[in-house]
Amino acid sequence: MKPHLLLFFLLIAPLHAADLPVLAAPDFKEPLPAEFKIVHGMFDPKDGVLICAEKPENKHVAVLWHQVTWNTGVFECDFRFDGSKSLIIGCDGRGVDKPLAHTGRVVITPKLLSIAEDSVKPSHTLTKAPCDLQPGVWHRLRIEWSGDKIIAQVGDQRIEAAHPYLASPKTRSWIAVGGQTASIRALKIHGQP
């Protein structure tokens, strides 16, 4: 492919996602909107930043549901590890043998970026790449999910994977944080059925 054509395709790819309706863009200066539900842990919006952490008594990673249905979507935010060991972004949908089940996820740790699908337990890692995400530093995250494909990018590190189970209809997306503490700002979720 000629270099100018490759550049053209790289430039137009994100524009499609920008055309999707905005489903959520909380400012984190007010309480979370009603479509968000804290399932485990603490998610405290303050001064434009969402502070996320496990609660030991939950004995579970901190989980925040965004209870809006979409099948094609883009999740964007800045995040910072402030002692946490993982940030996970995923979706739940209608499972074959369950009314609601995990569909897939992007897992970010200070040293690894990965994509997994959840048709089996434990979830099946489809792809992974090393990274070096320093604590206390803001990192830009972008996830595109369309049909059976996920593209995840943190800074300059980009991975993608496809699996038929990832195309399952989605009923909600979620954010999970393992350990103490992670911060999120500039969250925007685009999506459509």
C-alpha positions as CSV (number, residue, x, y, z in Angstrom):
1,M,0.0,0.0,0.0
2,K,1.3,3.5,-0.8
3,P,2.3,5.5,2.2
4,H,-0.3,8.3,1.5
5,L,-3.1,5.8,1.3
6,L,-2.1,4.2,4.6
7,L,-2.0,7.6,6.3
8,F,-5.5,8.3,4.9
9,F,-6.9,5.1,6.4
10,L,-5.3,5.7,9.7
11,L,-6.7,9.3,9.9
12,I,-10.3,8.3,9.0
13,A,-10.6,5.2,11.2
14,P,-11.2,7.1,14.5
15,L,-13.7,9.5,12.7
16,H,-16.3,6.7,12.5
17,A,-16.3,6.3,16.3
18,A,-16.7,10.1,16.8
19,D,-19.9,9.8,14.8
20,L,-21.5,7.5,17.4
21,P,-23.9,9.0,19.9
22,V,-22.4,10.0,23.2
23,L,-23.9,7.7,25.9
24,A,-22.0,9.1,28.9
25,A,-19.6,12.0,29.6
26,P,-19.8,12.6,33.3
27,D,-17.8,15.6,34.6
28,F,-17.0,13.9,37.9
29,K,-17.8,17.2,39.7
30,E,-21.3,16.0,40.7
31,P,-22.6,12.6,41.8
32,L,-22.6,9.9,39.1
33,P,-25.6,9.9,36.8
34,A,-28.5,7.4,37.4
35,E,-27.3,5.0,34.6
36,F,-24.2,4.3,36.6
37,K,-24.4,1.8,39.5
38,I,-21.6,1.0,42.0
39,V,-21.6,-2.7,42.5
40,H,-18.5,-3.2,44.7
41,G,-15.9,-0.8,46.0
42,M,-15.8,3.0,46.0
43,F,-16.2,5.3,43.1
44,D,-16.0,8.9,44.3
45,P,-16.3,11.8,41.8
46,K,-14.4,14.8,43.0
47,D,-13.1,17.9,41.3
48,G,-13.3,16.3,37.8
49,V,-11.7,13.0,38.8
50,L,-13.3,9.7,39.7
51,I,-11.4,8.1,42.5
52,C,-11.8,4.2,42.4
53,A,-10.8,1.6,45.0
54,E,-11.6,-1.7,46.4
55,K,-13.3,-2.0,49.8
56,P,-11.7,-4.9,51.7
57,E,-15.1,-6.0,53.1
58,N,-16.4,-6.7,49.5
59,K,-13.6,-9.2,48.9
60,H,-14.0,-8.3,45.2
61,V,-12.5,-5.8,42.8
62,A,-14.3,-2.5,42.7
63,V,-17.0,-2.5,40.0
64,L,-19.0,0.3,38.4
65,W,-21.7,-0.6,35.9
66,H,-22.8,1.7,33.1
67,Q,-26.3,0.3,32.5
68,V,-26.9,1.3,28.9
69,T,-27.2,-1.2,26.0
70,W,-24.8,-0.8,23.0
71,N,-23.1,-3.2,20.5
72,T,-20.7,-0.9,18.8
73,G,-18.9,1.5,21.0
74,V,-15.9,3.6,22.0
75,F,-14.7,4.0,25.6
76,E,-12.2,6.8,26.2
77,C,-10.6,8.2,29.4
78,D,-7.5,9.2,31.1
79,F,-6.5,7.0,34.0
80,R,-3.8,6.9,36.6
81,F,-2.6,4.1,38.8
82,D,-2.2,5.4,42.4
83,G,-1.5,2.0,44.0
84,S,-4.1,-0.1,42.2
85,K,-2.9,-3.2,40.3
86,S,-5.4,-3.3,37.5
87,L,-8.0,-1.4,35.5
88,I,-10.5,-3.5,33.6
89,I,-13.0,-2.3,31.1
90,G,-15.6,-4.9,29.9
91,C,-19.1,-5.6,28.8
92,D,-21.9,-7.9,29.9
93,G,-24.5,-9.4,27.6
94,R,-26.9,-12.2,27.1
95,G,-25.1,-15.5,27.5
96,V,-26.1,-18.8,25.9
97,D,-26.8,-20.5,29.2
98,K,-27.1,-17.5,31.5
99,P,-29.5,-14.5,31.4
100,L,-26.5,-12.2,31.9
101,A,-22.8,-12.9,31.5
102,H,-19.5,-11.3,30.9
103,T,-18.7,-10.9,27.2
104,G,-15.2,-9.6,27.0
105,R,-12.7,-7.2,28.6
106,V,-9.6,-5.1,28.2
107,V,-7.2,-5.6,31.2
108,I,-4.6,-3.0,32.0
109,T,-1.9,-3.5,34.6
110,P,1.2,-1.4,35.1
111,K,3.2,-3.9,33.0
112,L,0.6,-5.6,30.6
113,L,-2.2,-4.6,28.2
114,S,-4.5,-7.5,27.2
115,I,-7.9,-8.4,25.6
116,A,-9.9,-11.4,26.8
117,E,-13.2,-13.0,25.9
118,D,-15.5,-14.6,28.4
119,S,-17.1,-17.6,26.7
120,V,-15.1,-19.9,29.1
121,K,-14.0,-19.6,32.7
122,P,-11.5,-18.3,33.5
123,S,-11.7,-15.8,30.7
124,H,-9.6,-16.6,27.6
125,T,-6.8,-14.0,26.8
126,L,-6.8,-13.4,23.0
127,T,-3.8,-11.0,22.8
128,K,-1.5,-9.2,25.1
129,A,1.5,-6.8,25.0
130,P,3.9,-5.5,27.5
131,C,3.7,-1.9,28.7
132,D,5.3,0.3,31.3
133,L,2.6,2.5,32.9
134,Q,4.2,4.4,35.8
135,P,2.1,5.2,38.9
136,G,1.0,8.7,39.5
137,V,1.1,9.5,35.7
138,W,-2.0,10.1,33.6
139,H,-2.3,7.7,30.6
140,R,-4.8,8.0,27.7
141,L,-7.0,4.9,27.0
142,R,-9.2,4.3,24.0
143,I,-11.1,1.1,23.3
144,E,-13.1,0.5,20.2
145,W,-15.6,-2.5,20.2
146,S,-17.4,-3.4,17.0
147,G,-18.9,-6.7,16.3
148,D,-16.4,-9.4,17.2
149,K,-13.4,-7.1,17.4
150,I,-11.8,-5.0,20.1
151,I,-9.0,-2.5,19.6
152,A,-7.4,-1.1,22.7
153,Q,-4.8,1.6,22.9
154,V,-2.9,3.1,25.9
155,G,-0.6,5.8,24.8
156,D,1.3,4.4,21.8
157,Q,0.7,0.8,22.7
158,R,-2.1,-0.7,20.6
159,I,-3.5,-4.2,20.5
160,E,-6.5,-5.8,18.8
161,A,-8.3,-9.1,18.8
162,A,-11.4,-10.8,17.4
163,H,-13.5,-13.7,18.7
164,P,-17.2,-14.6,17.8
165,Y,-18.2,-14.3,21.5
166,L,-17.3,-10.7,21.6
167,A,-20.2,-10.0,19.2
168,S,-22.7,-11.1,21.8
169,P,-25.4,-8.4,22.4
170,K,-24.3,-6.1,25.2
171,T,-26.6,-4.9,28.0
172,R,-24.1,-2.9,30.0
173,S,-20.4,-1.9,30.2
174,W,-18.3,-1.8,33.3
175,I,-15.2,-0.5,34.9
176,A,-13.3,-2.6,37.5
177,V,-10.4,-1.6,39.6
178,G,-8.2,-4.1,41.5
179,G,-6.5,-2.7,44.7
180,Q,-6.0,0.8,45.9
181,T,-6.4,3.4,44.1
182,A,-7.0,4.3,40.5
183,S,-8.2,7.7,39.1
184,I,-10.2,8.3,36.0
185,R,-10.9,11.6,34.2
186,A,-12.3,12.8,30.9
187,L,-14.5,9.7,30.5
188,K,-16.6,9.5,27.4
189,I,-18.6,6.5,26.2
190,H,-20.0,6.5,22.6
191,G,-22.2,3.7,21.4
192,Q,-25.1,2.4,19.3
193,P,-27.2,-0.7,19.2
